């Protein structure tokens, strides 16, 4: 299952975790969950821009901390390298490190 920039549209963190958990519960053992969502704390300018957007009256998108995004994978087996900035998830060998952006993601297997 792929939840790509979905959970940030659920303002309440506990509710977002509940939604993710219910979806994972419906998956058979051996299935994978991929999540990437906007993250707070990497780029202060990005954080401010997202906050301004949320205050504009548009449908809000909530940036989460890396720990909060990681917690969406509770009970699952994270695939290496774990929850990292999406530009750093398995970059090409020998390539320059990509620029960090305010989005983290990971992949995990349901036992």
C-alpha positions, 0 to 999 in steps of 0.5 A, a space after each residue: 500500500 502506498 500513502 504518498 502525501 496523504 496523511 498530512 491531510 488529516 490534521 489530527 495526528 492520532 486520527 492519522 495514525 488510526 487511519 494508517 493502522 486500520 489500513 495496515 490491519 486489512 493487509 495480509 502478512 508479507 505486504 508492504 507499506 510505503 509512506 512519504 509525507 511532508 516533514 517539519 524541521 529540515 527547511 525553516 523556509 519550507 515550514 514557514 511557507 506551509 504554515 502560511 498556506 495552512 492559514 490561507 483558508 485552503 485545505 491544510 496539510 500538516 507537516 509532521 516530525 520525523 518521529 511522528 512519521 516513523 511512528 506510522 510504521 509501528 509494528 512493521 519491519 522497516 526496510 533499510 535505510 528506514 525513515 529518511 528524507 525522500 531524496 536520500 532513500 537509496 540514492 545511486 551509488 557514487 552519486 552526490 548526496 541529493 539536497 535535503 527537502 522537507 519530506 520523509 518516507 520509508 518502506 516497511 513489511 507487515 510481519 
